[in-house]
Amino acid sequence: MNRDSSVQAMLARKNEIMKSAVGIDYDRYETGKIGFDYERLMKETGYDLSSIRQIQQEHGVGKTPLKELHNITNLMRKVAAPGKGARIFIKDEALNDSGSFKARRASIACYQAKKLGFTGVIAATSGNYGAAVASQAAKYGLKCIVVQECYDSLGIGQPEIIEKARACEAYGAEVVQLSVGPELFYTFLSLLETTGYFNASLYTPFGVSGIESLGAEIVEDCLAMTGKFPSKIVCTNAGGGNLTGTARGVLKTTKAKIEIVGASVNLKGLHMASDHDFNRKSFTTGHTGFGMPYMTNPDRSDVPRSAARPLRYIDRYVTVNQGEVFFITETLSVLEGIERGPAGNVSLAAAFSLAQEMNQDEIIVVQETEYTGAGKHHFAQLSFARKRGIEIRFGDPKEEVPGQSIILPDGVDRIKTVDLDLDKIRKSLIKNQVKEIKKIVASDVLYLMDETNASKTFVCETLKELNVEWGE
Amino acid sequence: MVSEHTWVRIHQILLKPEQRAENLPEETKKVPLELWDKGFLTTDAEMGTEVEVITVTGRKVQGTLLEVNPCFDPGFGDFVPEILTIDRLVKDTLFGGRS
């Protein structure tokens, strides 16, 4: 095959390449001018919850322990108002094969790849998903390529990403590493086309439905341990799949009202495509640099329609700072005897603050942990940041300036989440969805109501502000 | 001279600065897009020369020969003493007094 492999030619063939690499004809699900039938896509192309659980159980995934953090709960109650301070539980997802909840996504993606007869899988990820896909691919005898954004132009690699490359290789994968830039997508497309491998995207129905088991387990484990439902579940949010899948799993398991909270590390001011900023952040995922763009525009992912649509499910979105997450990561280790990676503890830092708003008889569940090791550890990240001239000190974490400072809380009462305005995010999603279109149809209004989990009045008011007409 | 079949790391310039995407921050646009991969050398070769490798998935990839038997070197970095202050702070807060 001698096809034009220029960036332009590759991008022009994007849909064609994607269609054969994920085995889904996304066009079948398009509706109206802007909408698509999300539930039908999930139902027809994904797997039901019991099949997912069976596949995962047979492949080293799921049934991770839910643990009550007694000492962290007591520590938090030292600074909570009298009678306040919910019990904090953590789902120890680091105990999945490959060390993170991402194994849940990879297990279904690789199962599907094998079922469809692909000989290999490819994933574009600098995160835990790489190791997860590599690990699951190994179980199915599939070849595996992981494409990472890893180095800046000085050849300096983010320690966390270098460790993840090592893990991928440990599971037998080929790791293609790139310097900073969104053109990674071009390399990814080119590899899909030349190898004919399956696109084990994080954003297919397989990648997202695989997390539904996590939501189900949290509800079941919590009931079994305490006789109660959790009042809140906190999900670290980046691309949105974690939150989407968890919430869908909860909804499939109980009608009880459980608040779904998203939490991201605040990286405001750092540009994700900047060669300069790349190594000035201490978190390579779980941060607002992914969380915000993916929430307001889910279809910016590597498939035509992302199955990760967090705004449909999120009840509240909060941020924490890098210093707060490092602080809670060390606290988890030294007070609970659980040493885990920092990126997985974003939601724990948030829960420490959110629990103080809740009554003592309530339960808040942190829905993940991730493995830790050289590079992928708060020691390594803090040391790396200090070497880059980033100031590390104790004080009020709210004074932290991403890329310039990491402020560790000088007291546990300083750990405080900041709420983001979900209505603003909803408006932004509507704006991104209508783009240049001046008139949409009635089914699109319903679609936007689902997309934003908002009322018809809210959607129509926003459309009016954007000068977009709609049919009744 | 590095022998055929040796496990090596190679480097490629994928896009020159002038070939890079339009909507990039200036500092990214002025540097090339680079790629690193690993594989077995298909011929004897000198360091720094253009070579071909076969990767673990069986792909043939070309690039400049950079490293022989490339190692994994992520570590825990220099010790950051603030960690010990966190330990003392949370233990004092929870258990009281100086621990």
Interface residues (C-beta under 8 A of the other chain):
Chain A: V7 N71 N74 L75 K78 V79 G120 K143 C144 I145 C150 Y151 S153 P159 I162 E163 R166 E169 G172 A173 E174 V175 V176 Q177 L178 S179 V180 G181 P182 E183 T187 T194 T195 H271 A273 S274 D275 H276 F327 E330 T331 V334 L335 G373 A374 G375 K376 H377 H378 F379 A380 Q381 L382 S383 F384 R386 K387 I392 R393 F394 L408 D410 G411 V412
Chain B: L14 L15 Q19 R20 A21 L24 P25 E27 T28 V31 P32 L33 E34 L35 W36 D37 K38 G39 T55 V56 T57 G58 R59 F72 D73 P74 G75 F76 G77 D78 F79 V80 E82 I83 T85 I86 D87 L89 V90 K91 T93 L94
